[in-house]
Amino acid sequence: MSLRVIYEEKAIDQAAGFLADDPAGLSAVLDAVDRLADDPRPAESFPYGSPDLRRLRAGRYRVMYEIKGDVVSVWHIARGKTSR
């Protein structure tokens, strides 16, 4: 069974902010989020206070989401710092 993935408005706004300077990175994040429909608890995700509240690592990005029944709700997308 495949779950439905929805993006909260805040997450959409955050993702749009990364589009201009890192379209390939953002594309990889969106692909990783799409895969949550089939596997909402992949190895690169970690519980964040409860088993259904999760943090996903996708390259240098972090995605916060919640599993609610048959829905994966993405509520935060952020980019980590790079080391120089």
Contact map, one row per residue, 1 for C-alpha under 8 A:
111000000000000000000000000000000000010000000000000000000000000000000000000000000000
111100000000000000000000000000000000110000000000000000000000000000000100000000000000
111110000000000000000000000000000001110000000000000000000000000000000111000000000000
011111000000000000000000000000000000100000000000000000000000000000000111000000000000
001111100000000000000000000000001101100000000000000000000000000000000011110000000000
000111110000000000000000000000000000000000000000000000000000000000000011110000000000
000011111011000000000000000000000000000000000000000000000000000000000000111000000000
000001111111000000000000000000000000000000000000000000000000000000000000111100000000
000000111111100000000000000000000000000000000000000000000000000000000000001000000000
000000011111110000000000000000000000000000000000000000000000000000000000001100000000
000000111111111000000000000000000000000000000000000000000000000000000000011110000000
000000111111111100000000000000000000000000000000000000000000000000000000000000000000
000000001111111110000000000000000000000000000000000000000000000000000000000000000000
000000000111111111000000000000000000000000000000000000000000000000000000000111000000
000000000011111111100000010000000000000000000000000000000000000000000000000011000000
000000000001111111110000000000000000000000000000000000000000000000000000000000000000
000000000000111111110000000000000000000000000000000000000000000000000000000000000000
000000000000011111111110010000000000000000000000000000000000000000000000000000000000
000000000000001111111110010000000000000000000000000000000000000000000000000000000000
000000000000000111111110000000000000000000000000000000000000000000000000000000000000
000000000000000001111110000000000000000000000000000000000000000000000000000000000000
000000000000000001111111110000000000000000000000000000000000000000000000000000000000
000000000000000001111111111000000000000000000000000000000000000000000000000000000000
000000000000000000000111111100000000000000000000000000000000000000000000000000000000
000000000000000000000111111110000000000000000000000000000010000000000000000000000000
000000000000001001100111111111000000000000000000000000000000000000000000000000000000
000000000000000000000011111111100000000000000000000000000000000000000000000000000000
000000000000000000000001111111110000000000000000000000000110000000000000000000000000
000000000000000000000000111111111000000000000000000000000110100000000000000000000000
000000000000000000000000011111111100000000000000000000000000000000000000000000000000
000000000000000000000000001111111110000000000000000000000000000000000000000000000000
000000000000000000000000000111111111000000000000000000000100000000000000000000000000
000010000000000000000000000011111111100000000000000000000000000000000000000000000000
000010000000000000000000000001111111100000000000000000000000000000000000000000000000
000000000000000000000000000000111111111100000000000000000000000000000000000000000000
001010000000000000000000000000011111111111000000000000000000000000000001000000000000
011110000000000000000000000000001111111100000000000000000000000000000001000000000000
111000000000000000000000000000000011111100000000000000000000000000000000000000000000
000000000000000000000000000000000011111111000000000000000000000000000000000000000000
000000000000000000000000000000000011111111000000000000000000000000100001000000000000
000000000000000000000000000000000001001111101100000001000000000000000000000000000000
000000000000000000000000000000000001001111111000000000000000000000000000000000000000
000000000000000000000000000000000000000011111100000000000000000000000000000000000000
000000000000000000000000000000000000000001111100000000011100000000000000000000000000
000000000000000000000000000000000000000011111110000001111000000000000000000000000000
000000000000000000000000000000000000000010111111000001110000000000000000000000000000
000000000000000000000000000000000000000000001111111111100000000000000000000000000000
000000000000000000000000000000000000000000000111111011100000000000000000000000000000
000000000000000000000000000000000000000000000011111010000000000000000000000000000000
000000000000000000000000000000000000000000000011111111000000000000000000000000000000
000000000000000000000000000000000000000000000011111111000000000000000000000000000000
000000000000000000000000000000000000000000000010011111000000000001110000000000000000
000000000000000000000000000000000000000000000011111111100000000111100000000000000000
000000000000000000000000000000000000000010001111011111110000000111100000000000000000
000000000000000000000000000000000000000000001111000011111000011110000000000000000000
000000000000000000000000000000000000000000011100000001111100011110000000000000000000
000000000000000000000000000000000000000000011000000000111111111000000000000000000000
000000000000000000000000000110010000000000010000000000011111111000000000000000000000
000000000000000000000000100110000000000000000000000000001111110000000000000000000000
000000000000000000000000000000000000000000000000000000001111110000000000000000111100
000000000000000000000000000010000000000000000000000000001111111000000000000011110000
000000000000000000000000000000000000000000000000000000111111111100000000000111110000
000000000000000000000000000000000000000000000000000000111100111110000000011111000000
000000000000000000000000000000000000000000000000000011110000011111000000011110000000
000000000000000000000000000000000000000000000000000011110000001111100001111100000000
000000000000000000000000000000000000000000000000000111000000000111110001111000000000
000000000000000000000000000000000000000100000000000111000000000011111111100000000000
000000000000000000000000000000000000000000000000000100000000000001111111100000000000
000000000000000000000000000000000000000000000000000000000000000000111110000000000000
011100000000000000000000000000000000000000000000000000000000000000111111000000000000
001111000000000000000000000000000000000000000000000000000000000000111111100000000000
001111000000000000000000000000000001100100000000000000000000000011110111110000000000
000011110000000000000000000000000000000000000000000000000000000011110011111000000000
000011110010000000000000000000000000000000000000000000000000001111000001111110000000
000000111110000000000000000000000000000000000000000000000000001111000000111110000000
000000010110010000000000000000000000000000000000000000000000011110000000011111000000
000000000010011000000000000000000000000000000000000000000000111100000000011111100000
000000000000011000000000000000000000000000000000000000000000111000000000000111110000
000000000000000000000000000000000000000000000000000000000001110000000000000011111000
000000000000000000000000000000000000000000000000000000000001110000000000000001111100
000000000000000000000000000000000000000000000000000000000001000000000000000000111110
000000000000000000000000000000000000000000000000000000000001000000000000000000011111
000000000000000000000000000000000000000000000000000000000000000000000000000000001111
000000000000000000000000000000000000000000000000000000000000000000000000000000000111
